[in-house]
Amino acid sequence: MNEPSAWGRRPFLYVVVCACGVAADVGRLITAAQERGWDVGVVATPQGLGFLDAAAVEAQTGYPVRSAWRAPGDPRPLPPADAIAVAPASFNTVNKWAAGISDTLALGVLCEAYGMGVPTAVLPYLNAAQAAHPAYRRSVDQLREMGVLIGSYEPHRPKAGGGADSFRWEEALDLLEPRLSARPSAGR
């Protein structure tokens, strides 16, 4: 169980969801995180939003699903993140994030997380043909150099629609929790 953050609340996990076939199952990660003492908010890429049942996610978390920037002066709908899990992470998001491209709210959150020292884990979900692209390997290496924790998912065969049964949602929490306990104080 996690200790309360510096604000006297449970630690807050952002789950960044991309447009991947397993995204509809993100409730599994939310449930696992809540059982381990996290509060959770979901930030979806614009395309990833179409893969979710946003109403169900909002009911489960108690927070709105974010996918667009808020207007100046609007209140922040989510508390600051104590950690971030990018699950599932698409080929596109991994490559843009590593390159520092911040053209969506989700990528903006990820690009800022590095500079803010927010522990971040990524669980890529892609096929073997995408994983073979040289840009992907460079991007994963770049994210590792940035301290991002990379999950162990093995890419599935192209056009097979597979891999959902071997996608380990809880691995994001397993990767993040040692990082949080090693920090001088919970929260930022």
N, C-alpha and C positions, 0 to 999 in steps of 0.2 A: 504494500500500500504506500502511496506517495505521501510525503509530508505536505502541509499547507505551504503555499508560496509566501514570499515576503509580504504579500497583501492580505494574508490571513485567509486565503481561499485555496481551494484545491488547485493543483497545477493545471494549466490550460494548454491543450493540444490542438493545434490547427491540423486538420487533415486536408491536404490539397489533392483533389480528385481530377484526373484527366479522362479524356474520351478513350476508354478502353473497354473491351468486352466484359471485364469483371467488375467494372465500376458500380453496377447496380447492387453488388454485394457489400458495399462499404459499411453497411450497418454491422457487419461482423467485426470490423475494426473498432467502430464506435462502441459496441457492446464490450469488447475486450478491454478497451481503454477505460470505460466507466467502471468496469469491475475491478480495475487496478487503481482506482482512485483519481482518475483524470476527469475534468470537464472538457468537452470537445466542441469545436466549431468547424464547419466545413467551408472551404473555399474551393470552388470548382472553376476549371477553365471554361470559357464560353461554350466550347464544344462538349466538354465533360458534363455540363449541366443537363444536356439532353439524355445522358445515360443514367441519371439519378431519378429517384422518386423524391423530389425536393420536399414535398409535404411530409413524407414519412421521416426523412432525415431531420427536418426541423422539429417534428414531434419527439424524436428520439433524443436530440441534443438540447432542445429548448432555445436554440438560436437560429436566426435566418441563415440559409445557405447564401454565401456571397459569391458573386462572379463578376461584378462590375465595381469600379471605384465609386465611392460615395461623393456627393457634392460637397464643396467647401461649406463648412458650418454644420453639416449633418453630424449627428452623434455617431460615435464608433459603435457598430453593432456587436463587436466581439472584444473581449479583453485582450491585452497583449499576450502573445504566445510565449509559453515557457519552453516549448519544443514544437517541431513540425514533422509530420509524416506525409510524404508524398506517395500516395498509394490509391490506385495504381498510377504509375508514371509512364506516360507515352514516350515514344521515340522522339517526337517533336518537342515535347516539354524538356526532356533531358538535354537535347542539343541546344535549344534556345537558352535555357538556364545557364548552362556551362559557358555559353558565349556572352552572357550578360545582357541578353535581350529581355526587355521588360515591357512587352506590349499588351499584357493582360494583367488583371489584378493578381492572379495566381503567380505569374512570373515576377511581378513586382514584389510580392511578399517574399518569394524565394531569393531574389537578388538582394533584398535588404537584410534578410536573415543572416547572411554571411557577415556583413558589416556590424550587425548588432550582437553577434555571438550566440545566436539562438541555435541550439542543437537540432540538427536536421537529418532525417533518415529518408531514403528513397527506395521504394520497391518497384523497379521497372517491370512493365508488362509489355512485351513485344515479341515479334516472331524472329526466327533465326536469320531470315534474310535481312531484316532491319538491323539486327545486332551485328551482322557481318560488315555493315557499312563502316568505313574507316572513321567517319565523323563521330559515330556513336562511341567507339572505343576511346577516342581522344576526349570526348565529353565526359565519359565515366572517369577517366584518369584525372581530368581537370576537377571534377566534383570531389574526388578523393583528396586531391591536393588541398582543396578548400575545407577539408574536415567533414564533408558529408559522408554519412554512413550508408553503405550500399548493400541492399538485400541480396539474397542468394538465388533468386528465381532464375531458372534456366529457360531461355527463350523457347517457345513452342514452334512447331513446323508451320511454315507459311500456308495460308489458305486452309488450315486445319481447324480453326476456331477453337483451339484447345488451350490447355494450361490452367484453366480455372480451378481444377481439382488440386493442383500443386501450388497454387498461389497462397502463401503463408501470411495472411493479414497481420497476425500477432508478431511477426518478426520485426515490424517497425518499432513496436514497444520494447521488445527484447534488445534491440540495438540502442534505443534512446535512454532507457532507464539507467544504465551504468553511467552515462554521461551526466545525467542530472544529479545523481548521488555524489559524483566527484566534484561538482561545482561548490564553491565556497558557501553559497546560500541558495536555497530553492528560490526560483523566480529571478527576476532581474532587478 
